[in-house]
Amino acid sequence: MEWSLSKVIRIENGDVSISPNDLRPLLAYLGVDDRAVVDDLVRATRTARERRAPWWHEPEFRGITPSMGKLIEAENAAQVSWAFNPTMVPGRLQVLDYAQAVLANYSEELTPDEIHARQEARIRRRDAFLKSTARMNVLIDESVLYRTIGSPPDVLRGQLDEIVRLIERRRVRARVIPLNFDGPLVTFGMFELFYLAGDDDPAHAVLYSEDWTMDQVVEDPVRIARHRAKLDQLWDMALSDEDSLELIRTRSKELATTSSARPRQR
């Protein structure tokens, strides 16, 4: 059986149910060959799949791509993840106002239903992360701290305050690549790495990457190792955990001053 580790873990965790087509070779592999037993288990599997579909398979979330569905499965299965984003706060950490501001910029590429589906998905993903014990390591560019994404300064400030809160609770480690960064520039878009077996082995990991044209999930250990090597290089050259936290706090205070200085609407 040539199943990936991520598939096995998702089934064992109950994130997805096993299909009848997968169950039959599994039973054969385990030596279960009694026809009546096999038929009973296949019927039970079909019933379970009908009763317990993942929430992202609900009609409301038809705007979720297959790769996004696999991303959510990986998020639920992994205890440790790494995220790199040069343009915005990673989706799983986005508060509602910030997520709405981000998705509003895709009105030409996405339908209203697709925007709604992705917005609701981000809310559920964030809630799942907050309820879990998973830890997230985040690497962002300093420009993210200044990019208001067409929204009032309060929106970005609320997002930065949430990141500070998660850092202080030790749920998130965050480092910032400063604007005067003098290292090799990264030409690919955002990506996230999910380690499913409690170690840093690329054979036990899933890579999700996204740009403005497509998203994809990769389980090739070679490609995963290359992305991790680049991330480690940037992580070591970024500001320290302490300096990054102080920079985020300082920027939040600046935004608070900007917000208070704005004239009120009458």
Backbone torsions as a table, in degrees:
resi	resn	phi	psi	omega
1	MET	NA	126.0	-176.2
2	GLU	-104.9	57.2	177.1
3	TRP	-86.6	144.5	174.0
4	SER	-77.5	157.1	178.8
5	LEU	-61.3	-39.1	-178.3
6	SER	-61.4	-37.3	178.6
7	LYS	-65.2	-44.3	179.6
8	VAL	-61.3	-44.6	-178.0
9	ILE	-65.6	-40.1	179.9
10	ARG	-63.7	-37.6	178.1
11	ILE	-70.2	-44.8	-178.7
12	GLU	-63.6	-36.7	-179.7
13	ASN	-77.5	-10.5	-177.9
14	GLY	81.9	10.7	178.3
15	ASP	-69.2	-32.8	174.5
16	VAL	-135.3	155.7	176.4
17	SER	-99.0	154.5	-178.2
18	ILE	-76.9	142.3	179.9
19	SER	-86.5	155.6	176.5
20	PRO	-57.0	-36.3	-179.9
21	ASN	-67.2	-27.3	175.5
22	ASP	-85.8	-31.2	-176.7
23	LEU	-65.8	-41.9	-176.3
24	ARG	-59.5	-51.7	178.1
25	PRO	-65.3	-29.2	177.2
26	LEU	-65.6	-44.6	178.6
27	LEU	-63.7	-39.8	177.5
28	ALA	-63.1	-39.8	179.0
29	TYR	-63.8	-35.0	-179.0
30	LEU	-85.7	-1.5	177.6
31	GLY	83.8	16.2	177.8
32	VAL	-89.7	106.1	-174.7
33	ASP	-124.4	5.5	176.4
34	ASP	-69.4	118.7	-173.6
35	ARG	-57.5	-42.9	-178.4
36	ALA	-64.9	-42.3	179.1
37	VAL	-64.0	-44.8	179.9
38	VAL	-61.0	-45.4	-179.2
39	ASP	-62.7	-41.0	178.7
40	ASP	-62.5	-43.5	-179.1
41	LEU	-67.6	-37.6	177.8
42	VAL	-64.5	-43.0	177.7
43	ARG	-62.5	-42.4	178.8
44	ALA	-63.4	-37.2	178.9
45	THR	-65.0	-44.0	178.8
46	ARG	-61.7	-41.7	179.3
47	THR	-63.9	-43.4	-179.5
48	ALA	-63.2	-40.4	-179.7
49	ARG	-67.0	-34.1	178.4
50	GLU	-70.9	-34.8	-175.9
51	ARG	-83.4	-29.1	-170.4
52	ARG	-129.2	72.2	173.9
53	ALA	-86.3	142.5	177.9
54	PRO	-58.0	150.2	-175.3
55	TRP	-59.8	-29.6	-178.6
56	TRP	-76.2	-1.8	173.1
57	HIS	-94.5	-2.9	178.5
58	GLU	-68.8	152.7	-177.9
59	PRO	-53.2	-33.5	-179.4
60	GLU	-59.4	-25.8	-173.5
61	PHE	-109.1	32.0	177.6
62	ARG	-64.5	-20.9	178.3
63	GLY	-77.2	-1.6	178.2
64	ILE	-82.6	127.1	179.8
65	THR	-73.9	158.5	176.0
66	PRO	-55.5	-37.9	179.1
67	SER	-66.2	-36.8	176.7
68	MET	-64.7	-37.0	176.0
69	GLY	-61.1	-42.5	177.0
70	LYS	-67.5	-33.7	175.5
71	LEU	-59.8	-46.7	-178.8
72	ILE	-64.0	-39.6	176.5
73	GLU	-60.4	-43.2	179.8
74	ALA	-65.8	-40.6	177.9
75	GLU	-59.3	-41.6	-178.3
76	ASN	-71.1	-27.2	-175.7
77	ALA	-89.9	-27.5	-172.0
78	ALA	-88.1	139.2	173.0
79	GLN	-90.5	-21.8	-179.6
80	VAL	-133.5	134.4	176.8
81	SER	-141.1	158.9	177.9
82	TRP	-127.8	136.3	-179.6
83	ALA	-131.7	135.0	173.7
84	PHE	-121.6	127.4	177.2
85	ASN	-144.9	117.4	-177.4
86	PRO	-86.2	-5.3	-172.9
87	THR	-123.6	-24.0	-176.9
88	MET	-156.9	171.0	175.5
89	VAL	-68.0	135.1	179.6
90	PRO	-53.3	144.5	-172.1
91	GLY	-55.2	-38.4	-175.6
92	ARG	-68.5	-18.5	-179.5
93	LEU	-101.2	-1.2	-174.8
94	GLN	-74.1	129.8	171.9
95	VAL	-76.5	167.2	-171.4
96	LEU	-58.6	-50.7	-176.6
97	ASP	-60.7	-40.6	-179.8
98	TYR	-67.5	-43.6	179.1
99	ALA	-61.1	-41.1	178.4
100	GLN	-62.5	-41.7	179.5
101	ALA	-64.9	-40.5	179.1
102	VAL	-63.5	-51.0	-174.5
103	LEU	-70.2	-24.6	177.7
104	ALA	-62.1	-23.6	-179.8
105	ASN	-78.5	-4.1	-178.1
106	TYR	-109.7	25.0	-176.1
107	SER	-65.5	-23.1	178.7
108	GLU	-84.6	-27.7	-178.7
109	GLU	-90.9	-28.6	-174.6
110	LEU	-119.9	148.6	175.1
111	THR	-76.7	162.0	176.2
112	PRO	-55.5	-38.0	179.0
113	ASP	-65.7	-38.7	178.9
114	GLU	-67.9	-39.8	177.4
115	ILE	-63.3	-44.5	179.2
116	HIS	-61.4	-43.2	-179.1
117	ALA	-61.9	-43.1	-178.1
118	ARG	-71.1	-35.0	177.1
119	GLN	-64.5	-47.5	179.2
120	GLU	-64.7	-36.0	178.7
121	ALA	-64.0	-40.2	179.7
122	ARG	-65.2	-36.7	177.3
123	ILE	-62.3	-46.2	-179.1
124	ARG	-67.5	-38.9	179.1
125	ARG	-63.0	-43.6	-179.9
126	ARG	-65.5	-43.5	178.4
127	ASP	-60.2	-41.4	179.6
128	ALA	-63.7	-39.7	178.7
129	PHE	-64.7	-44.2	-178.0
130	LEU	-65.5	-30.3	-179.5
131	LYS	-83.8	-13.1	-177.1
132	SER	-91.7	-178.4	173.8
133	THR	-108.4	11.7	-177.7
134	ALA	-66.0	153.3	178.1
135	ARG	-118.6	144.8	-175.4
136	MET	-128.6	133.1	176.0
137	ASN	-108.4	124.4	-170.6
138	VAL	-123.3	131.8	176.6
139	LEU	-122.2	118.7	-179.1
140	ILE	-129.4	160.4	175.5
141	ASP	-83.3	148.9	-179.4
142	GLU	-59.9	-28.3	179.7
143	SER	-59.3	-26.1	178.4
144	VAL	-60.8	-31.2	-178.5
145	LEU	-73.0	-11.8	-178.5
146	TYR	-113.9	-10.4	-174.3
147	ARG	-86.7	104.4	-177.8
148	THR	-81.8	-8.3	174.7
149	ILE	56.5	39.4	175.7
150	GLY	73.4	15.9	-178.2
151	SER	-117.2	165.8	176.4
152	PRO	-60.5	154.2	179.9
153	PRO	-56.2	-29.1	-179.6
154	ASP	-58.9	-32.5	-177.5
155	VAL	-66.7	-49.2	178.3
156	LEU	-64.3	-39.7	179.6
157	ARG	-61.8	-42.7	178.2
158	GLY	-61.5	-37.0	178.4
159	GLN	-68.1	-43.4	179.8
160	LEU	-65.9	-38.6	177.9
161	ASP	-62.5	-35.9	178.3
162	GLU	-67.0	-39.5	177.5
163	ILE	-63.0	-43.0	177.6
164	VAL	-58.6	-44.4	-179.1
165	ARG	-60.9	-42.8	-179.0
166	LEU	-69.6	-34.2	175.7
167	ILE	-65.2	-45.4	-178.8
168	GLU	-64.7	-28.4	177.4
169	ARG	-85.5	0.4	179.2
170	ARG	63.1	29.3	172.7
171	ARG	-91.0	-24.3	-176.6
172	VAL	-133.2	137.5	164.2
173	ARG	-107.0	132.1	-177.7
174	ALA	-131.9	137.2	172.8
175	ARG	-129.3	148.0	-176.3
176	VAL	-115.3	130.9	172.7
177	ILE	-83.8	114.3	-173.8
178	PRO	-69.5	159.2	-179.5
179	LEU	-63.4	-28.0	179.3
180	ASN	-92.6	23.3	179.7
181	PHE	-56.4	129.3	-175.6
182	ASP	-117.0	45.6	-179.6
183	GLY	-124.5	-173.0	-179.4
184	PRO	-67.2	129.2	179.6
185	LEU	-77.8	146.5	178.8
186	VAL	-97.2	126.6	-175.5
187	THR	-99.6	-5.9	177.4
188	PHE	-93.0	167.1	-177.7
189	GLY	-82.9	-159.2	-177.7
190	MET	-67.9	152.4	172.8
191	PHE	-154.5	158.8	177.2
192	GLU	-134.1	144.3	178.0
193	LEU	-117.4	133.4	-179.8
194	PHE	-123.3	121.9	180.0
195	TYR	-100.6	121.4	-167.4
196	LEU	-99.2	-10.8	-175.1
197	ALA	-118.7	16.6	177.2
198	GLY	76.5	14.9	177.2
199	ASP	-137.7	-177.6	-178.7
200	ASP	-101.5	21.7	-179.1
201	ASP	-73.1	120.4	179.8
202	PRO	-62.4	-19.6	176.8
203	ALA	-71.1	-16.2	-179.3
204	HIS	-112.7	30.7	-173.8
205	ALA	-131.1	164.1	176.4
206	VAL	-130.2	137.6	177.6
207	LEU	-111.8	130.1	172.4
208	TYR	-117.7	127.8	178.3
209	SER	-130.7	154.5	-173.9
210	GLU	-151.8	140.1	167.1
211	ASP	-136.1	-169.7	-172.6
212	TRP	-74.7	-8.9	-178.8
213	THR	-106.4	-25.6	-173.8
214	MET	-162.6	164.1	170.3
215	ASP	-133.8	155.7	-177.2
216	GLN	-153.6	154.2	173.5
217	VAL	-114.0	131.0	-176.1
218	VAL	-122.4	135.0	175.6
219	GLU	-120.5	14.6	177.7
220	ASP	-75.8	114.3	-176.8
221	PRO	-57.5	-32.4	-179.1
222	VAL	-66.6	-48.0	179.2
223	ARG	-66.1	-37.9	178.1
224	ILE	-63.3	-43.7	179.7
225	ALA	-62.9	-37.7	179.5
226	ARG	-66.2	-42.2	177.8
227	HIS	-65.5	-40.1	-179.8
228	ARG	-66.7	-38.6	179.0
229	ALA	-62.1	-42.6	178.3
230	LYS	-66.9	-40.6	178.8
231	LEU	-63.3	-43.4	178.8
232	ASP	-61.2	-39.2	178.8
233	GLN	-62.6	-46.5	179.7
234	LEU	-68.1	-38.1	-179.9
235	TRP	-59.9	-44.3	-178.8
236	ASP	-68.5	-26.3	-178.1
237	MET	-94.0	-8.9	179.2
238	ALA	-78.2	174.8	174.5
239	LEU	-62.2	152.6	178.8
240	SER	-64.9	168.2	176.9
241	ASP	-55.6	-46.7	-176.9
242	GLU	-65.8	-45.8	-179.2
243	ASP	-67.8	-35.1	177.9
244	SER	-65.0	-44.3	178.6
245	LEU	-61.3	-43.5	179.6
246	GLU	-64.1	-38.1	178.8
247	LEU	-65.1	-41.9	179.0
248	ILE	-64.6	-42.8	177.7
249	ARG	-61.5	-44.7	-179.1
250	THR	-61.9	-43.5	-179.8
251	ARG	-65.1	-37.4	177.4
252	SER	-62.3	-40.7	178.4
253	LYS	-65.1	-38.5	177.1
254	GLU	-62.0	-41.4	179.2
255	LEU	-67.4	-34.0	176.7
256	ALA	-63.6	-40.4	177.7
257	THR	-65.1	-42.1	178.6
258	THR	-61.8	-42.2	-178.5
259	SER	-65.8	-41.9	-178.3
260	SER	-69.8	-23.1	-178.8
261	ALA	-84.2	-12.8	-178.7
262	ARG	-72.5	139.9	177.8
263	PRO	-67.0	140.6	-180.0
264	ARG	-78.7	145.9	177.7
265	GLN	-74.5	138.2	177.9
266	ARG	-104.1	NA	NA
